[in-house]
Amino acid sequence: MNSKSIDIEASAGKILKVREHPNQNEGLIFEKSAPGKRGMELPPLDVPAVDPVKALGSEFTRDAIEGFPEVSEIEVIRHFTRLSTWNYAIDLGMYPLGSCTMKYNPRVNEFVARLDGLATEHPEQPAEVSQGCLRILYDLQKCLLSITGMDAATLQPVAGAQGELTGLLMIRAYLQSQGNPRKTVLIPDSAHGTNPASVVIAGYEVKNIKSNARGQIDTDHLREFCTEDVAALMLTNPSTLGVFEERIAEIAAILHERGALLYMDGANMNALAGVTRPGDFGVDVMHLNLHKTFSTPHGGGGPGAGPVLVKRILEPFLPVPVVLQKEDGKFALDFNRPKSVGRVRAYCGNFGVLLRALAYTLAYGPGMRQATEDAVLNSNYIRKKLEDVFDLPYSLPSMHEVVFSDARQKKHGVNTMDIAKRLIDYGFHPYTTAFPLIVPGAMMIEPTESESKEECDFFIEAMRSIAAEAETNPELVKTAPHSTRVGRLDEVAAARKPILRWKP
Amino acid sequence: MRYLPKSPSERQEMLETIGARSIEELFQSIPEKFRLRAPLTLPGPLSEAEIIQYFQARAAENSRGYTSFLGAGVYSHLRSVVTDSLIQRGEFLTSYTPYQAEFAQGTLTAIFEFQTLMCQLTGQEVANASMYDGSTALTEAVLMAERLTGRHRVLVARSVHPEYRHVLQTYAKNLGIEIEEVGYTESGQLDRAALKQESLAQAAAIVVQSPNFFGVIEELPAMAEIAHAAGSLLVTSIAEAVSLGIVRPPAEADIVAMEGQSFGIPPSYGGPYVGVIATRDKYVRQMPGRLAGQTTDAEGRRGFVLTLATREQHIRREKATSNICTNEALYALAATIHLCLLGKEGLREQALQNLAKARFAQAELENIPGVRRVFSGPSFNEFVLEFPRSVKMVNADLLREKIIGPFALGIHYPELTKRALVCVTETTPRVEIERLSAAIKRILERPV
């Protein structure tokens, strides 16, 4: 520990007061290490010991790892528990990150994912002793197909971005089978950054298309751009403005007329589940983010899962293996799929995440619609209660999220990031800042269905209070947060002289 | 519904505030003809107890009560309950990617520790905040080597995990990357004689796995020399990370792509796991994925942030080093906690136990008439055996005795039918090894 951590203030009256709680001063685990300590013991070896140098040869062995931690169990518990107190979490309150769908992560999902007989299963074990795992995958596929109105699915992609890539590879394989894979994929300027990055890995060129003044796809533009070279349009619907593409049928028709396909980024499916189905409005291929709409925990940045759902024409191109039910009712993995795009990850993907998504779906059943309705209700409620103090750049009806801009606060020198950081002092996680790119100074708020009216009211109050502060005391907002363990961190210095690991 | 915190009257009140007559009005932007009229056809709703029942029923249809000798990229190792209880703290479990650093110092500090541990283990200078898994980490390492060298061919050992190679092929297909596979010798190691000079001169990287898919440890220093002499890089994949407790680290490699599942993460039928990419400092700007870095606030307090983001898709879009957004943060945290618990001595002891158990199993099984060890190279906790009859038949018989037999190599290597990859870890009791050996002996004594 550094000297500051035991900075004790002695007063005249002999009372010793620890000025800063140990939570605030926890160092790195390496700084607690001392030779000879350990936090886990193994059962004794029940076979003869082996001398590694004799067994492998000295050129293949190593000595003990220099600098590796040596700490006891209680120190590990305290260290990571203290670190955890520096995080914000859904369990603590509203997490209104637009586009991220930070909803409640049901605890029963954690429980069932850890069951003996599920967590313990090896992905290469024979199908005879994997019927339970295979049925979970099969049941989830059926549920996702029902929710999206699509025809076939792969659960293998382990993230939204990997789902995008998988979908694009299938589009390429399909078009190739028609004789020409084509060259470009159209992406609206409001799209997530993963979209263009995935397009490049699929071997396509990106062509950006501008949104119209209402933040929607400009269909005239689309007609002009959609040449014989275009393989697909990647569309997020509702868009990252939280607005449904009203001319979705026309968009699909334009693409289909020219032999191109419609890809839907399902990041915002939380606005649609149970209300409308992408398969019905012309989508050919889409991915879902199970860590968004289907409540699997973000865990500080992952794991996720990005299943891909397709229309019948794309089914032959699904990654291997495909989960199927045989005539005798047994489940199996089908590897014999000659037109498959291949494999995007080892094994069957993030089974533990898929399982949690199924548990979530079973909890709601057809009642999932209520969750969607509540999510849209919350976002419209917040919009209504804040639209008199924050600028609303696009006035179309909001679905599950609402995008304001900092235009009014900027006049006082306060920008979206400042307001976001100040929210921390009010006990909320910031909303998404500076995205989508088409809104300068964007403030993207997605409350999800998990927030009570009370929590929404607290948030509204906090936002209104910050708006007032921006006028009366902008400095207070610009220097926020004031309540966290560390203040605003110097990101420029971090990037200029990167320190990416601890050294003794 | 228990997950939804609103009463009917609150919903009504909120609708009134909005000025909507009904909830339907909030969905008016969806064209009428696309709005669902009927409820979704889904099973449920289920109460918590019913959800548990459903999954317990599924668990009972799996392999409970069986002993497994499968490894092949996924390993059953001891895990402490401490790891699982810590990663279930809501502050870790239910937090987002730490973009708002001041409010996510817990996750960021743990990632920084993870990066440090991965460097110490691999002998590399820098490691990222994690990748999806070992298969995609290897693919990303190859793409990184392509960017670093400007060359478009890779020489990939056939002894690299077949599913990893399959993922690499899927990604490489449309990127103009040519994959040339290189065979193995009787030792089970990469066949250096098969590395053609003209191929090497065009190669972005030689790609090996160590211990490789046959459980054999590769001679990495020699391989690095060959690669570097030709101006290409050495990419090393590691699927069994516990080996690093005793096996020489791949310090000579230019990029290490590792699967960290062995560090406290359950097999869970294939995921989620945690991938790692580690490399030299000078290559950091071509690395994919998130990175946590140390910095200070205005008052000089140490803190951590996600850094060097100009490599990433949310800034660079189509010019990013990768399309990856997620890392497997929760399982990077699990691996970090697990390694802190095991510590310097524990990891070494665990690795030694694996080695000893595998040697014991190998001796037991080699004793069976007609069974012989296939590769002569040094191995860690997996080894390949040849049986006098099809592995499929042997395994079918073993399954009747509640034993999940070794991995049949013929599926991926037509020349290795009748060969199987046996895995033994510290979790395999001696009596189970003896039971396997007795069972195989009995099976082979029976006429076909």
Boltz contact constraints between the chains, C-beta under 6 A:
constraints:
  - contact:
      token1: [A, 29]
      token2: [B, 113]
      max_distance: 6.0
  - contact:
      token1: [A, 29]
      token2: [B, 340]
      max_distance: 6.0
  - contact:
      token1: [A, 38]
      token2: [B, 343]
      max_distance: 6.0
  - contact:
      token1: [A, 38]
      token2: [B, 345]
      max_distance: 6.0
  - contact:
      token1: [A, 38]
      token2: [B, 346]
      max_distance: 6.0
  - contact:
      token1: [A, 39]
      token2: [B, 341]
      max_distance: 6.0
  - contact:
      token1: [A, 40]
      token2: [B, 80]
      max_distance: 6.0
  - contact:
      token1: [A, 40]
      token2: [B, 341]
      max_distance: 6.0
  - contact:
      token1: [A, 40]
      token2: [B, 342]
      max_distance: 6.0
  - contact:
      token1: [A, 40]
      token2: [B, 346]
      max_distance: 6.0
  - contact:
      token1: [A, 42]
      token2: [B, 349]
      max_distance: 6.0
  - contact:
      token1: [A, 45]
      token2: [B, 353]
      max_distance: 6.0
  - contact:
      token1: [A, 45]
      token2: [B, 356]
      max_distance: 6.0
  - contact:
      token1: [A, 46]
      token2: [B, 430]
      max_distance: 6.0
  - contact:
      token1: [A, 47]
      token2: [B, 356]
      max_distance: 6.0
  - contact:
      token1: [A, 47]
      token2: [B, 357]
      max_distance: 6.0
  - contact:
      token1: [A, 47]
      token2: [B, 360]
      max_distance: 6.0
  - contact:
      token1: [A, 47]
      token2: [B, 430]
      max_distance: 6.0
  - contact:
      token1: [A, 49]
      token2: [B, 356]
      max_distance: 6.0
  - contact:
      token1: [A, 50]
      token2: [B, 355]
      max_distance: 6.0
  - contact:
      token1: [A, 50]
      token2: [B, 356]
      max_distance: 6.0
  - contact:
      token1: [A, 50]
      token2: [B, 359]
      max_distance: 6.0
  - contact:
      token1: [A, 52]
      token2: [B, 246]
      max_distance: 6.0
  - contact:
      token1: [A, 56]
      token2: [B, 378]
      max_distance: 6.0
  - contact:
      token1: [A, 60]
      token2: [B, 217]
      max_distance: 6.0
  - contact:
      token1: [A, 60]
      token2: [B, 248]
      max_distance: 6.0
  - contact:
      token1: [A, 60]
      token2: [B, 378]
      max_distance: 6.0
  - contact:
      token1: [A, 61]
      token2: [B, 246]
      max_distance: 6.0
  - contact:
      token1: [A, 62]
      token2: [B, 248]
      max_distance: 6.0
  - contact:
      token1: [A, 64]
      token2: [B, 344]
      max_distance: 6.0
  - contact:
      token1: [A, 64]
      token2: [B, 348]
      max_distance: 6.0
  - contact:
      token1: [A, 65]
      token2: [B, 120]
      max_distance: 6.0
  - contact:
      token1: [A, 65]
      token2: [B, 344]
      max_distance: 6.0
  - contact:
      token1: [A, 67]
      token2: [B, 120]
      max_distance: 6.0
  - contact:
      token1: [A, 68]
      token2: [B, 120]
      max_distance: 6.0
  - contact:
      token1: [A, 68]
      token2: [B, 344]
      max_distance: 6.0
  - contact:
      token1: [A, 69]
      token2: [B, 340]
      max_distance: 6.0
  - contact:
      token1: [A, 69]
      token2: [B, 343]
      max_distance: 6.0
  - contact:
      token1: [A, 70]
      token2: [B, 343]
      max_distance: 6.0
  - contact:
      token1: [A, 70]
      token2: [B, 344]
      max_distance: 6.0
  - contact:
      token1: [A, 71]
      token2: [B, 340]
      max_distance: 6.0
  - contact:
      token1: [A, 76]
      token2: [B, 340]
      max_distance: 6.0
  - contact:
      token1: [A, 76]
      token2: [B, 341]
      max_distance: 6.0
  - contact:
      token1: [A, 80]
      token2: [B, 86]
      max_distance: 6.0
  - contact:
      token1: [A, 80]
      token2: [B, 337]
      max_distance: 6.0
  - contact:
      token1: [A, 83]
      token2: [B, 106]
      max_distance: 6.0
  - contact:
      token1: [A, 83]
      token2: [B, 109]
      max_distance: 6.0
  - contact:
      token1: [A, 83]
      token2: [B, 110]
      max_distance: 6.0
  - contact:
      token1: [A, 84]
      token2: [B, 89]
      max_distance: 6.0
  - contact:
      token1: [A, 84]
      token2: [B, 91]
      max_distance: 6.0
  - contact:
      token1: [A, 84]
      token2: [B, 92]
      max_distance: 6.0
  - contact:
      token1: [A, 84]
      token2: [B, 106]
      max_distance: 6.0
  - contact:
      token1: [A, 86]
      token2: [B, 105]
      max_distance: 6.0
  - contact:
      token1: [A, 86]
      token2: [B, 106]
      max_distance: 6.0
  - contact:
      token1: [A, 87]
      token2: [B, 91]
      max_distance: 6.0
  - contact:
      token1: [A, 87]
      token2: [B, 95]
      max_distance: 6.0
  - contact:
      token1: [A, 87]
      token2: [B, 104]
      max_distance: 6.0
  - contact:
      token1: [A, 87]
      token2: [B, 106]
      max_distance: 6.0
  - contact:
      token1: [A, 87]
      token2: [B, 107]
      max_distance: 6.0
  - contact:
      token1: [A, 88]
      token2: [B, 103]
      max_distance: 6.0
  - contact:
      token1: [A, 89]
      token2: [B, 90]
      max_distance: 6.0
  - contact:
      token1: [A, 89]
      token2: [B, 91]
      max_distance: 6.0
  - contact:
      token1: [A, 89]
      token2: [B, 94]
      max_distance: 6.0
  - contact:
      token1: [A, 89]
      token2: [B, 95]
      max_distance: 6.0
  - contact:
      token1: [A, 90]
      token2: [B, 94]
      max_distance: 6.0
  - contact:
      token1: [A, 91]
      token2: [B, 90]
      max_distance: 6.0
  - contact:
      token1: [A, 91]
      token2: [B, 94]
      max_distance: 6.0
  - contact:
      token1: [A, 97]
      token2: [B, 96]
      max_distance: 6.0
  - contact:
      token1: [A, 100]
      token2: [B, 96]
      max_distance: 6.0
  - contact:
      token1: [A, 102]
      token2: [B, 96]
      max_distance: 6.0
  - contact:
      token1: [A, 104]
      token2: [B, 3]
      max_distance: 6.0
  - contact:
      token1: [A, 105]
      token2: [B, 94]
      max_distance: 6.0
  - contact:
      token1: [A, 108]
      token2: [B, 48]
      max_distance: 6.0
  - contact:
      token1: [A, 108]
      token2: [B, 51]
      max_distance: 6.0
  - contact:
      token1: [A, 112]
      token2: [B, 55]
      max_distance: 6.0
  - contact:
      token1: [A, 115]
      token2: [B, 55]
      max_distance: 6.0
  - contact:
      token1: [A, 115]
      token2: [B, 59]
      max_distance: 6.0
  - contact:
      token1: [A, 117]
      token2: [B, 59]
      max_distance: 6.0
  - contact:
      token1: [A, 117]
      token2: [B, 62]
      max_distance: 6.0
  - contact:
      token1: [A, 117]
      token2: [B, 64]
      max_distance: 6.0
  - contact:
      token1: [A, 118]
      token2: [B, 59]
      max_distance: 6.0
  - contact:
      token1: [A, 119]
      token2: [B, 266]
      max_distance: 6.0
  - contact:
      token1: [A, 119]
      token2: [B, 268]
      max_distance: 6.0
  - contact:
      token1: [A, 121]
      token2: [B, 62]
      max_distance: 6.0
  - contact:
      token1: [A, 121]
      token2: [B, 269]
      max_distance: 6.0
  - contact:
      token1: [A, 122]
      token2: [B, 68]
      max_distance: 6.0
  - contact:
      token1: [A, 122]
      token2: [B, 70]
      max_distance: 6.0
  - contact:
      token1: [A, 122]
      token2: [B, 74]
      max_distance: 6.0
  - contact:
      token1: [A, 122]
      token2: [B, 267]
      max_distance: 6.0
  - contact:
      token1: [A, 123]
      token2: [B, 74]
      max_distance: 6.0
  - contact:
      token1: [A, 123]
      token2: [B, 269]
      max_distance: 6.0
  - contact:
      token1: [A, 123]
      token2: [B, 270]
      max_distance: 6.0
  - contact:
      token1: [A, 124]
      token2: [B, 70]
      max_distance: 6.0
  - contact:
      token1: [A, 124]
      token2: [B, 72]
      max_distance: 6.0
  - contact:
      token1: [A, 124]
      token2: [B, 407]
      max_distance: 6.0
  - contact:
      token1: [A, 125]
      token2: [B, 63]
      max_distance: 6.0
  - contact:
      token1: [A, 125]
      token2: [B, 404]
      max_distance: 6.0
  - contact:
      token1: [A, 129]
      token2: [B, 62]
      max_distance: 6.0
  - contact:
      token1: [A, 129]
      token2: [B, 63]
      max_distance: 6.0
  - contact:
      token1: [A, 130]
      token2: [B, 62]
      max_distance: 6.0
  - contact:
      token1: [A, 131]
      token2: [B, 61]
      max_distance: 6.0
  - contact:
      token1: [A, 132]
      token2: [B, 58]
      max_distance: 6.0
  - contact:
      token1: [A, 132]
      token2: [B, 59]
      max_distance: 6.0
  - contact:
      token1: [A, 132]
      token2: [B, 61]
      max_distance: 6.0
  - contact:
      token1: [A, 132]
      token2: [B, 62]
      max_distance: 6.0
  - contact:
      token1: [A, 133]
      token2: [B, 269]
      max_distance: 6.0
  - contact:
      token1: [A, 135]
      token2: [B, 58]
      max_distance: 6.0
  - contact:
      token1: [A, 136]
      token2: [B, 58]
      max_distance: 6.0
  - contact:
      token1: [A, 143]
      token2: [B, 42]
      max_distance: 6.0
  - contact:
      token1: [A, 146]
      token2: [B, 40]
      max_distance: 6.0
  - contact:
      token1: [A, 146]
      token2: [B, 41]
      max_distance: 6.0
  - contact:
      token1: [A, 146]
      token2: [B, 42]
      max_distance: 6.0
  - contact:
      token1: [A, 158]
      token2: [B, 132]
      max_distance: 6.0
  - contact:
      token1: [A, 159]
      token2: [B, 326]
      max_distance: 6.0
  - contact:
      token1: [A, 161]
      token2: [B, 323]
      max_distance: 6.0
  - contact:
      token1: [A, 161]
      token2: [B, 325]
      max_distance: 6.0
  - contact:
      token1: [A, 193]
      token2: [B, 313]
      max_distance: 6.0
  - contact:
      token1: [A, 193]
      token2: [B, 314]
      max_distance: 6.0
  - contact:
      token1: [A, 193]
      token2: [B, 317]
      max_distance: 6.0
  - contact:
      token1: [A, 194]
      token2: [B, 313]
      max_distance: 6.0
  - contact:
      token1: [A, 194]
      token2: [B, 323]
      max_distance: 6.0
  - contact:
      token1: [A, 194]
      token2: [B, 325]
      max_distance: 6.0
  - contact:
      token1: [A, 196]
      token2: [B, 317]
      max_distance: 6.0
  - contact:
      token1: [A, 196]
      token2: [B, 318]
      max_distance: 6.0
  - contact:
      token1: [A, 197]
      token2: [B, 313]
      max_distance: 6.0
  - contact:
      token1: [A, 197]
      token2: [B, 320]
      max_distance: 6.0
  - contact:
      token1: [A, 197]
      token2: [B, 323]
      max_distance: 6.0
  - contact:
      token1: [A, 198]
      token2: [B, 323]
      max_distance: 6.0
  - contact:
      token1: [A, 200]
      token2: [B, 318]
      max_distance: 6.0
  - contact:
      token1: [A, 201]
      token2: [B, 323]
      max_distance: 6.0
  - contact:
      token1: [A, 202]
      token2: [B, 174]
      max_distance: 6.0
  - contact:
      token1: [A, 203]
      token2: [B, 174]
      max_distance: 6.0
  - contact:
      token1: [A, 206]
      token2: [B, 318]
      max_distance: 6.0
  - contact:
      token1: [A, 244]
      token2: [B, 29]
      max_distance: 6.0
  - contact:
      token1: [A, 244]
      token2: [B, 30]
      max_distance: 6.0
  - contact:
      token1: [A, 246]
      token2: [B, 29]
      max_distance: 6.0
  - contact:
      token1: [A, 274]
      token2: [B, 40]
      max_distance: 6.0
  - contact:
      token1: [A, 275]
      token2: [B, 27]
      max_distance: 6.0
  - contact:
      token1: [A, 276]
      token2: [B, 30]
      max_distance: 6.0
  - contact:
      token1: [A, 276]
      token2: [B, 34]
      max_distance: 6.0
  - contact:
      token1: [A, 276]
      token2: [B, 35]
      max_distance: 6.0
  - contact:
      token1: [A, 276]
      token2: [B, 36]
      max_distance: 6.0
  - contact:
      token1: [A, 280]
      token2: [B, 34]
      max_distance: 6.0
  - contact:
      token1: [A, 281]
      token2: [B, 34]
      max_distance: 6.0
  - contact:
      token1: [A, 297]
      token2: [B, 93]
      max_distance: 6.0
  - contact:
      token1: [A, 297]
      token2: [B, 94]
      max_distance: 6.0
  - contact:
      token1: [A, 298]
      token2: [B, 96]
      max_distance: 6.0
  - contact:
      token1: [A, 299]
      token2: [B, 93]
      max_distance: 6.0
  - contact:
      token1: [A, 299]
      token2: [B, 329]
      max_distance: 6.0
  - contact:
      token1: [A, 299]
      token2: [B, 330]
      max_distance: 6.0
  - contact:
      token1: [A, 300]
      token2: [B, 92]
      max_distance: 6.0
  - contact:
      token1: [A, 300]
      token2: [B, 95]
      max_distance: 6.0
  - contact:
      token1: [A, 300]
      token2: [B, 107]
      max_distance: 6.0
  - contact:
      token1: [A, 300]
      token2: [B, 329]
      max_distance: 6.0
  - contact:
      token1: [A, 301]
      token2: [B, 97]
      max_distance: 6.0
  - contact:
      token1: [A, 301]
      token2: [B, 327]
      max_distance: 6.0
  - contact:
      token1: [A, 301]
      token2: [B, 329]
      max_distance: 6.0
  - contact:
      token1: [A, 302]
      token2: [B, 326]
      max_distance: 6.0
  - contact:
      token1: [A, 302]
      token2: [B, 327]
      max_distance: 6.0
  - contact:
      token1: [A, 302]
      token2: [B, 328]
      max_distance: 6.0
  - contact:
      token1: [A, 302]
      token2: [B, 329]
      max_distance: 6.0
  - contact:
      token1: [A, 303]
      token2: [B, 272]
      max_distance: 6.0
  - contact:
      token1: [A, 303]
      token2: [B, 328]
      max_distance: 6.0
  - contact:
      token1: [A, 304]
      token2: [B, 326]
      max_distance: 6.0
  - contact:
      token1: [A, 342]
      token2: [B, 169]
      max_distance: 6.0
  - contact:
      token1: [A, 342]
      token2: [B, 170]
      max_distance: 6.0
  - contact:
      token1: [A, 343]
      token2: [B, 166]
      max_distance: 6.0
  - contact:
      token1: [A, 343]
      token2: [B, 167]
      max_distance: 6.0
  - contact:
      token1: [A, 343]
      token2: [B, 170]
      max_distance: 6.0
  - contact:
      token1: [A, 344]
      token2: [B, 170]
      max_distance: 6.0
  - contact:
      token1: [A, 345]
      token2: [B, 135]
      max_distance: 6.0
  - contact:
      token1: [A, 345]
      token2: [B, 136]
      max_distance: 6.0
  - contact:
      token1: [A, 346]
      token2: [B, 135]
      max_distance: 6.0
  - contact:
      token1: [A, 346]
      token2: [B, 163]
      max_distance: 6.0
  - contact:
      token1: [A, 347]
      token2: [B, 270]
      max_distance: 6.0
  - contact:
      token1: [A, 348]
      token2: [B, 270]
      max_distance: 6.0
  - contact:
      token1: [A, 349]
      token2: [B, 271]
      max_distance: 6.0
  - contact:
      token1: [A, 350]
      token2: [B, 271]
      max_distance: 6.0
  - contact:
      token1: [A, 350]
      token2: [B, 272]
      max_distance: 6.0
  - contact:
      token1: [A, 351]
      token2: [B, 268]
      max_distance: 6.0
  - contact:
      token1: [A, 351]
      token2: [B, 269]
      max_distance: 6.0
  - contact:
      token1: [A, 351]
      token2: [B, 270]
      max_distance: 6.0
  - contact:
      token1: [A, 351]
      token2: [B, 271]
      max_distance: 6.0
  - contact:
      token1: [A, 352]
      token2: [B, 268]
      max_distance: 6.0
  - contact:
      token1: [A, 352]
      token2: [B, 272]
      max_distance: 6.0
  - contact:
      token1: [A, 353]
      token2: [B, 272]
      max_distance: 6.0
  - contact:
      token1: [A, 359]
      token2: [B, 51]
      max_distance: 6.0
  - contact:
      token1: [A, 362]
      token2: [B, 44]
      max_distance: 6.0
  - contact:
      token1: [A, 362]
      token2: [B, 46]
      max_distance: 6.0
  - contact:
      token1: [A, 362]
      token2: [B, 51]
      max_distance: 6.0
  - contact:
      token1: [A, 363]
      token2: [B, 46]
      max_distance: 6.0
  - contact:
      token1: [A, 364]
      token2: [B, 45]
      max_distance: 6.0
  - contact:
      token1: [A, 365]
      token2: [B, 42]
      max_distance: 6.0
  - contact:
      token1: [A, 365]
      token2: [B, 44]
      max_distance: 6.0
  - contact:
      token1: [A, 365]
      token2: [B, 45]
      max_distance: 6.0
  - contact:
      token1: [A, 366]
      token2: [B, 39]
      max_distance: 6.0
  - contact:
      token1: [A, 366]
      token2: [B, 40]
      max_distance: 6.0
  - contact:
      token1: [A, 366]
      token2: [B, 42]
      max_distance: 6.0
  - contact:
      token1: [A, 367]
      token2: [B, 1]
      max_distance: 6.0
  - contact:
      token1: [A, 367]
      token2: [B, 45]
      max_distance: 6.0
  - contact:
      token1: [A, 373]
      token2: [B, 23]
      max_distance: 6.0
  - contact:
      token1: [A, 374]
      token2: [B, 4]
      max_distance: 6.0
  - contact:
      token1: [A, 376]
      token2: [B, 26]
      max_distance: 6.0
  - contact:
      token1: [A, 377]
      token2: [B, 14]
      max_distance: 6.0
  - contact:
      token1: [A, 380]
      token2: [B, 18]
      max_distance: 6.0
  - contact:
      token1: [A, 380]
      token2: [B, 26]
      max_distance: 6.0
  - contact:
      token1: [A, 381]
      token2: [B, 14]
      max_distance: 6.0
  - contact:
      token1: [A, 381]
      token2: [B, 18]
      max_distance: 6.0
  - contact:
      token1: [A, 384]
      token2: [B, 17]
      max_distance: 6.0
  - contact:
      token1: [A, 384]
      token2: [B, 18]
      max_distance: 6.0
  - contact:
      token1: [A, 397]
      token2: [B, 29]
      max_distance: 6.0
  - contact:
      token1: [A, 424]
      token2: [B, 103]
      max_distance: 6.0
  - contact:
      token1: [A, 430]
      token2: [B, 100]
      max_distance: 6.0
  - contact:
      token1: [A, 449]
      token2: [B, 4]
      max_distance: 6.0
  - contact:
      token1: [A, 452]
      token2: [B, 5]
      max_distance: 6.0
  - contact:
      token1: [A, 453]
      token2: [B, 10]
      max_distance: 6.0
  - contact:
      token1: [A, 481]
      token2: [B, 102]
      max_distance: 6.0
  - contact:
      token1: [A, 484]
      token2: [B, 102]
      max_distance: 6.0
  - contact:
      token1: [A, 485]
      token2: [B, 105]
      max_distance: 6.0
  - contact:
      token1: [A, 486]
      token2: [B, 102]
      max_distance: 6.0
  - contact:
      token1: [A, 486]
      token2: [B, 297]
      max_distance: 6.0
  - contact:
      token1: [A, 486]
      token2: [B, 301]
      max_distance: 6.0
  - contact:
      token1: [A, 486]
      token2: [B, 303]
      max_distance: 6.0
  - contact:
      token1: [A, 487]
      token2: [B, 297]
      max_distance: 6.0
  - contact:
      token1: [A, 487]
      token2: [B, 298]
      max_distance: 6.0
  - contact:
      token1: [A, 489]
      token2: [B, 101]
      max_distance: 6.0
  - contact:
      token1: [A, 489]
      token2: [B, 295]
      max_distance: 6.0
  - contact:
      token1: [A, 489]
      token2: [B, 297]
      max_distance: 6.0
  - contact:
      token1: [A, 489]
      token2: [B, 303]
      max_distance: 6.0
  - contact:
      token1: [A, 489]
      token2: [B, 305]
      max_distance: 6.0
  - contact:
      token1: [A, 490]
      token2: [B, 295]
      max_distance: 6.0
  - contact:
      token1: [A, 490]
      token2: [B, 296]
      max_distance: 6.0
  - contact:
      token1: [A, 491]
      token2: [B, 305]
      max_distance: 6.0
  - contact:
      token1: [A, 493]
      token2: [B, 295]
      max_distance: 6.0
  - contact:
      token1: [A, 494]
      token2: [B, 293]
      max_distance: 6.0
  - contact:
      token1: [A, 494]
      token2: [B, 295]
      max_distance: 6.0
  - contact:
      token1: [A, 494]
      token2: [B, 305]
      max_distance: 6.0
  - contact:
      token1: [A, 494]
      token2: [B, 307]
      max_distance: 6.0
  - contact:
      token1: [A, 495]
      token2: [B, 307]
      max_distance: 6.0
  - contact:
      token1: [A, 495]
      token2: [B, 308]
      max_distance: 6.0
  - contact:
      token1: [A, 498]
      token2: [B, 293]
      max_distance: 6.0
  - contact:
      token1: [A, 499]
      token2: [B, 293]
      max_distance: 6.0
  - contact:
      token1: [A, 499]
      token2: [B, 294]
      max_distance: 6.0
  - contact:
      token1: [A, 500]
      token2: [B, 115]
      max_distance: 6.0
  - contact:
      token1: [A, 500]
      token2: [B, 126]
      max_distance: 6.0
  - contact:
      token1: [A, 500]
      token2: [B, 291]
      max_distance: 6.0
  - contact:
      token1: [A, 500]
      token2: [B, 293]
      max_distance: 6.0
  - contact:
      token1: [A, 501]
      token2: [B, 115]
      max_distance: 6.0
  - contact:
      token1: [A, 501]
      token2: [B, 116]
      max_distance: 6.0
  - contact:
      token1: [A, 501]
      token2: [B, 119]
      max_distance: 6.0
  - contact:
      token1: [A, 502]
      token2: [B, 116]
      max_distance: 6.0
